[in-house]
Amino acid sequence: MIQLENKRVLVTGGAGFVGSNLVRRLIRDGARVTVLDDLFTGTLANLPPTGFDFIEGSVCDAALIDKVVPEHAVIFHMAARNIIVSTKNPREDFESNIGGTLNVLMAARGSQVERILYTSSTSVYGNPRYLPINEDDHLSLLTPYAVSKLGGENYCMAFYESYGLPTTAVRYSNVFGPGQHPSNPYCGVVAKFIEALFEGRSPVIHGDGNQTRDFTYVDDAVEATLAAARSDRALGEVFNVGTGVETRVNELVATLIKVTGANVEATHSDRRDIDNIRRRVVNIEKTRRALRWVPEVTLEKGLRRTVEWQRAQTNGGAKPA
């Protein structure tokens, strides 16, 4: 079991949504945190004012990564181009998500790094044959993003098997919560739906709304990530991080309308290129057994917390740069 207190910990992509929430938790746990981020989608406004060192840079910069990674005991590798950017520019997706991951692993090989925690995505499952989805189920790569995230996973597992590098991967499922700014064009649907409701606009659902997802509150995702980074049972393994609850997008919007008290109805538009997954819900039994982790925040409770946070931002809270 790895203890993070007083350990030097590097979070790549730490100025992003999930990364910044993880950084806050690590600081609270007494870790000596370094954030490395190129601020492509992340922002300094996401981060706490103090308690960490910041390096503006990219995981694509091999010389920088060679210098920074060996100085740290634990690496949370969260830097990536997201699904929207990846679909628009597959080459950039490849260079960042696969090439950047390889740079981190190469820099860690032969060093004293105790754990590399790689954050992947349930996008690798595509349209599953069976529900809920197990970690060893058939994979269906429908987007460049899914290809690159799986490529990063595979490199992590290959470095574990070939060089004994202590790697672990977690597959996130539709993480939402405080810290997702709707002004960021790459944020998730929850923040955009809330923004529309605050402004009295109808939230726009791409497709018929009967597509399903497994929505995971960010605090739960952070807890699972920390559990995977600490546990010796996680070495060389991949874990689903979700709730095991399947939710239609129509249900999500209906809950948000109830929570916000908005007097509007959703509208529908054509689905986008990235909207090619019909149903998704993951099996978290392996994560529960191996890591002793279960999600604690229900969808409605998480949405209420997110609405409260977003309302505070709208009413004069800090806005992202």
TORMIVEX-256259 format. One record per residue (C-alpha): residue number from 1; x, y, z. Coordinates in steps of 0.05 Angstrom, whole numbers, m for minus. Example, Ala and Ser with C-alpha at 12.3 -4.5 7.8 and 13.67 -1.06 7.14 Angstrom:
<lokes>
+------+--------+--------+--------+
: resi :     c1 :     c2 :     c3 :
+------+--------+--------+--------+
:    1 :    246 :    m90 :    156 :
:    2 :    273 :    m21 :    143 :
+------+--------+--------+--------+
</lokes>
This chain:
<lokes>
+------+--------+--------+--------+
: resi :     c1 :     c2 :     c3 :
+------+--------+--------+--------+
:    1 :      0 :      0 :      0 :
:    2 :     29 :     67 :    m22 :
:    3 :     24 :    126 :     26 :
:    4 :     19 :    193 :     m9 :
:    5 :     32 :    239 :     50 :
:    6 :     98 :    277 :     39 :
:    7 :    109 :    240 :    m26 :
:    8 :    127 :    280 :    m88 :
:    9 :     68 :    270 :   m135 :
:   10 :     62 :    293 :   m207 :
:   11 :     m6 :    305 :   m239 :
:   12 :     m3 :    313 :   m314 :
:   13 :    m64 :    350 :   m339 :
:   14 :    m75 :    373 :   m268 :
:   15 :   m108 :    439 :   m289 :
:   16 :   m165 :    402 :   m322 :
:   17 :   m232 :    384 :   m292 :
:   18 :   m218 :    317 :   m259 :
:   19 :   m144 :    333 :   m251 :
:   20 :   m156 :    396 :   m211 :
:   21 :   m204 :    360 :   m165 :
:   22 :   m152 :    307 :   m154 :
:   23 :    m99 :    360 :   m140 :
:   24 :   m142 :    390 :    m85 :
:   25 :   m151 :    322 :    m53 :
:   26 :    m76 :    306 :    m57 :
:   27 :    m58 :    372 :    m24 :
:   28 :   m109 :    357 :     31 :
:   29 :    m76 :    289 :     41 :
:   30 :     m7 :    321 :     51 :
:   31 :     24 :    303 :    m16 :
:   32 :     77 :    348 :    m47 :
:   33 :     42 :    362 :   m113 :
:   34 :     69 :    384 :   m180 :
:   35 :     20 :    401 :   m235 :
:   36 :     42 :    396 :   m307 :
:   37 :     m7 :    424 :   m358 :
:   38 :     m3 :    459 :   m426 :
:   39 :    m69 :    496 :   m410 :
:   40 :   m100 :    474 :   m476 :
:   41 :   m166 :    455 :   m443 :
:   42 :   m146 :    465 :   m370 :
:   43 :   m140 :    532 :   m334 :
:   44 :   m103 :    558 :   m274 :
:   45 :   m170 :    583 :   m247 :
:   46 :   m189 :    510 :   m234 :
:   47 :   m132 :    501 :   m185 :
:   48 :   m127 :    523 :   m112 :
:   49 :    m87 :    587 :   m100 :
:   50 :    m29 :    552 :    m64 :
:   51 :     m2 :    485 :    m43 :
:   52 :     30 :    459 :   m107 :
:   53 :     84 :    474 :   m158 :
:   54 :     62 :    488 :   m230 :
:   55 :     98 :    473 :   m295 :
:   56 :     67 :    499 :   m359 :
:   57 :     87 :    446 :   m410 :
:   58 :     64 :    388 :   m451 :
:   59 :     73 :    313 :   m444 :
:   60 :     92 :    316 :   m518 :
:   61 :    157 :    351 :   m496 :
:   62 :    201 :    290 :   m485 :
:   63 :    260 :    329 :   m457 :
:   64 :    215 :    363 :   m405 :
:   65 :    183 :    297 :   m386 :
:   66 :    251 :    263 :   m380 :
:   67 :    270 :    316 :   m329 :
:   68 :    206 :    322 :   m289 :
:   69 :    180 :    250 :   m283 :
:   70 :    240 :    219 :   m246 :
:   71 :    235 :    273 :   m193 :
:   72 :    169 :    245 :   m169 :
:   73 :    149 :    181 :   m133 :
:   74 :     78 :    176 :   m159 :
:   75 :     52 :    198 :   m227 :
:   76 :    m22 :    211 :   m243 :
:   77 :    m21 :    215 :   m318 :
:   78 :    m86 :    251 :   m336 :
:   79 :    m62 :    295 :   m394 :
:   80 :    m99 :    281 :   m458 :
:   81 :   m136 :    311 :   m516 :
:   82 :   m210 :    299 :   m505 :
:   83 :   m259 :    265 :   m551 :
:   84 :   m281 :    329 :   m587 :
:   85 :   m210 :    352 :   m602 :
:   86 :   m189 :    281 :   m620 :
:   87 :   m244 :    274 :   m671 :
:   88 :   m226 :    340 :   m704 :
:   89 :   m152 :    326 :   m706 :
:   90 :   m132 :    252 :   m701 :
:   91 :    m59 :    266 :   m711 :
:   92 :    m57 :    313 :   m651 :
:   93 :    m96 :    261 :   m612 :
:   94 :    m43 :    209 :   m630 :
:   95 :     16 :    254 :   m611 :
:   96 :    m14 :    274 :   m544 :
:   97 :    m52 :    214 :   m520 :
:   98 :     m6 :    159 :   m545 :
:   99 :     60 :    195 :   m555 :
:  100 :     53 :    234 :   m490 :
:  101 :     38 :    171 :   m452 :
:  102 :     99 :    136 :   m482 :
:  103 :    142 :    196 :   m461 :
:  104 :    118 :    189 :   m389 :
:  105 :    131 :    115 :   m388 :
:  106 :    200 :    121 :   m419 :
:  107 :    219 :    174 :   m369 :
:  108 :    196 :    131 :   m311 :
:  109 :    231 :     68 :   m334 :
:  110 :    294 :     59 :   m294 :
:  111 :    275 :    113 :   m244 :
:  112 :    249 :    105 :   m173 :
:  113 :    176 :    118 :   m191 :
:  114 :    131 :     77 :   m146 :
:  115 :     67 :     81 :   m186 :
:  116 :     40 :    108 :   m251 :
:  117 :    m36 :    116 :   m251 :
:  118 :    m63 :    124 :   m322 :
:  119 :   m133 :    152 :   m333 :
:  120 :   m169 :    120 :   m391 :
:  121 :   m242 :    121 :   m414 :
:  122 :   m301 :     75 :   m422 :
:  123 :   m302 :    100 :   m494 :
:  124 :   m259 :     39 :   m509 :
:  125 :   m321 :     m6 :   m502 :
:  126 :   m359 :     27 :   m560 :
:  127 :   m428 :     m4 :   m567 :
:  128 :   m423 :    m64 :   m520 :
:  129 :   m451 :   m133 :   m533 :
:  130 :   m474 :   m141 :   m461 :
:  131 :   m491 :    m96 :   m402 :
:  132 :   m464 :    m80 :   m353 :
:  133 :   m394 :    m78 :   m384 :
:  134 :   m337 :   m116 :   m352 :
:  135 :   m264 :    m96 :   m359 :
:  136 :   m248 :   m158 :   m401 :
:  137 :   m308 :   m151 :   m448 :
:  138 :   m301 :   m141 :   m522 :
:  139 :   m274 :    m72 :   m541 :
:  140 :   m302 :    m32 :   m600 :
:  141 :   m262 :     29 :   m620 :
:  142 :   m309 :     78 :   m654 :
:  143 :   m269 :    143 :   m647 :
:  144 :   m196 :    165 :   m652 :
:  145 :   m202 :    182 :   m578 :
:  146 :   m220 :    111 :   m560 :
:  147 :   m162 :     85 :   m601 :
:  148 :   m112 :    131 :   m567 :
:  149 :   m137 :    119 :   m497 :
:  150 :   m132 :     44 :   m507 :
:  151 :    m63 :     54 :   m538 :
:  152 :    m41 :     88 :   m474 :
:  153 :    m70 :     32 :   m432 :
:  154 :    m34 :    m20 :   m474 :
:  155 :     32 :     16 :   m468 :
:  156 :     23 :     19 :   m392 :
:  157 :      9 :    m56 :   m388 :
:  158 :     67 :    m72 :   m436 :
:  159 :    116 :    m31 :   m393 :
:  160 :     90 :    m67 :   m331 :
:  161 :    102 :   m135 :   m363 :
:  162 :    167 :   m119 :   m400 :
:  163 :    202 :    m74 :   m351 :
:  164 :    166 :    m83 :   m285 :
:  165 :    142 :    m11 :   m286 :
:  166 :     87 :     m5 :   m233 :
:  167 :     27 :     17 :   m275 :
:  168 :    m48 :     17 :   m264 :
:  169 :   m105 :     44 :   m308 :
:  170 :   m175 :     67 :   m292 :
:  171 :   m231 :     76 :   m343 :
:  172 :   m275 :    136 :   m326 :
:  173 :   m348 :    137 :   m345 :
:  174 :   m379 :    206 :   m358 :
:  175 :   m351 :    244 :   m299 :
:  176 :   m388 :    307 :   m279 :
:  177 :   m388 :    356 :   m221 :
:  178 :   m360 :    422 :   m195 :
:  179 :   m303 :    448 :   m236 :
:  180 :   m334 :    436 :   m305 :
:  181 :   m342 :    506 :   m333 :
:  182 :   m395 :    513 :   m388 :
:  183 :   m352 :    568 :   m419 :
:  184 :   m302 :    515 :   m437 :
:  185 :   m322 :    488 :   m506 :
:  186 :   m296 :    419 :   m486 :
:  187 :   m336 :    410 :   m422 :
:  188 :   m388 :    355 :   m412 :
:  189 :   m462 :    357 :   m424 :
:  190 :   m483 :    367 :   m351 :
:  191 :   m450 :    436 :   m346 :
:  192 :   m479 :    457 :   m413 :
:  193 :   m549 :    433 :   m394 :
:  194 :   m545 :    472 :   m328 :
:  195 :   m522 :    535 :   m363 :
:  196 :   m581 :    531 :   m411 :
:  197 :   m630 :    522 :   m353 :
:  198 :   m601 :    581 :   m314 :
:  199 :   m610 :    624 :   m376 :
:  200 :   m682 :    601 :   m387 :
:  201 :   m663 :    565 :   m452 :
:  202 :   m684 :    495 :   m471 :
:  203 :   m627 :    446 :   m463 :
:  204 :   m611 :    414 :   m530 :
:  205 :   m606 :    338 :   m531 :
:  206 :   m569 :    308 :   m590 :
:  207 :   m610 :    250 :   m616 :
:  208 :   m674 :    222 :   m585 :
:  209 :   m647 :    225 :   m513 :
:  210 :   m658 :    151 :   m501 :
:  211 :   m583 :    138 :   m506 :
:  212 :   m556 :    119 :   m438 :
:  213 :   m493 :    133 :   m398 :
:  214 :   m464 :    117 :   m330 :
:  215 :   m455 :    186 :   m299 :
:  216 :   m402 :    189 :   m245 :
:  217 :   m394 :    245 :   m194 :
:  218 :   m324 :    274 :   m194 :
:  219 :   m310 :    262 :   m120 :
:  220 :   m325 :    188 :   m130 :
:  221 :   m279 :    186 :   m190 :
:  222 :   m223 :    219 :   m150 :
:  223 :   m232 :    169 :    m93 :
:  224 :   m228 :    110 :   m141 :
:  225 :   m166 :    140 :   m174 :
:  226 :   m131 :    147 :   m107 :
:  227 :   m151 :     77 :    m86 :
:  228 :   m121 :     49 :   m150 :
:  229 :    m57 :     89 :   m141 :
:  230 :    m47 :     65 :    m70 :
:  231 :    m65 :     m9 :    m75 :
:  232 :    m13 :    m63 :    m91 :
:  233 :    m71 :   m105 :   m117 :
:  234 :    m80 :    m55 :   m173 :
:  235 :    m12 :    m66 :   m205 :
:  236 :    m18 :    m84 :   m279 :
:  237 :    m93 :    m80 :   m276 :
:  238 :   m149 :    m39 :   m308 :
:  239 :   m211 :    m17 :   m269 :
:  240 :   m279 :     11 :   m288 :
:  241 :   m297 :     75 :   m251 :
:  242 :   m372 :     87 :   m255 :
:  243 :   m435 :     74 :   m215 :
:  244 :   m467 :     13 :   m246 :
:  245 :   m530 :     55 :   m257 :
:  246 :   m554 :     66 :   m328 :
:  247 :   m587 :    133 :   m341 :
:  248 :   m622 :    159 :   m403 :
:  249 :   m601 :    229 :   m425 :
:  250 :   m675 :    247 :   m423 :
:  251 :   m677 :    227 :   m350 :
:  252 :   m614 :    268 :   m336 :
:  253 :   m646 :    330 :   m364 :
:  254 :   m712 :    318 :   m328 :
:  255 :   m674 :    312 :   m262 :
:  256 :   m637 :    377 :   m276 :
:  257 :   m702 :    413 :   m293 :
:  258 :   m730 :    390 :   m226 :
:  259 :   m667 :    409 :   m187 :
:  260 :   m661 :    478 :   m218 :
:  261 :   m736 :    493 :   m219 :
:  262 :   m731 :    516 :   m291 :
:  263 :   m795 :    524 :   m330 :
:  264 :   m771 :    497 :   m397 :
:  265 :   m772 :    433 :   m436 :
:  266 :   m715 :    400 :   m473 :
:  267 :   m709 :    403 :   m548 :
:  268 :   m675 :    353 :   m594 :
:  269 :   m626 :    360 :   m651 :
:  270 :   m588 :    313 :   m697 :
:  271 :   m536 :    271 :   m664 :
:  272 :   m463 :    290 :   m672 :
:  273 :   m406 :    248 :   m701 :
:  274 :   m383 :    232 :   m630 :
:  275 :   m452 :    209 :   m608 :
:  276 :   m445 :    138 :   m632 :
:  277 :   m454 :    100 :   m567 :
:  278 :   m526 :     78 :   m555 :
:  279 :   m520 :     48 :   m485 :
:  280 :   m467 :     48 :   m431 :
:  281 :   m465 :     24 :   m359 :
:  282 :   m404 :     m9 :   m328 :
:  283 :   m396 :    m65 :   m279 :
:  284 :   m355 :    m39 :   m219 :
:  285 :   m351 :   m105 :   m182 :
:  286 :   m276 :   m115 :   m197 :
:  287 :   m262 :    m44 :   m170 :
:  288 :   m304 :    m58 :   m108 :
:  289 :   m270 :   m124 :    m93 :
:  290 :   m198 :   m105 :   m108 :
:  291 :   m197 :    m32 :    m85 :
:  292 :   m252 :    m32 :    m32 :
:  293 :   m285 :     26 :    m68 :
:  294 :   m358 :     40 :    m83 :
:  295 :   m389 :    106 :   m106 :
:  296 :   m423 :    146 :    m52 :
:  297 :   m458 :    202 :    m89 :
:  298 :   m523 :    188 :   m125 :
:  299 :   m538 :    222 :   m191 :
:  300 :   m589 :    270 :   m162 :
:  301 :   m545 :    288 :   m103 :
:  302 :   m486 :    300 :   m150 :
:  303 :   m529 :    342 :   m196 :
:  304 :   m553 :    384 :   m137 :
:  305 :   m482 :    397 :   m115 :
:  306 :   m462 :    415 :   m186 :
:  307 :   m520 :    462 :   m195 :
:  308 :   m503 :    497 :   m129 :
:  309 :   m430 :    505 :   m151 :
:  310 :   m448 :    529 :   m220 :
:  311 :   m499 :    578 :   m192 :
:  312 :   m445 :    607 :   m147 :
:  313 :   m400 :    617 :   m207 :
:  314 :   m456 :    650 :   m246 :
:  315 :   m471 :    697 :   m188 :
:  316 :   m402 :    726 :   m184 :
:  317 :   m355 :    668 :   m169 :
:  318 :   m288 :    660 :   m203 :
:  319 :   m291 :    650 :   m278 :
:  320 :   m239 :    612 :   m317 :
:  321 :   m186 :    651 :   m352 :
+------+--------+--------+--------+
</lokes>
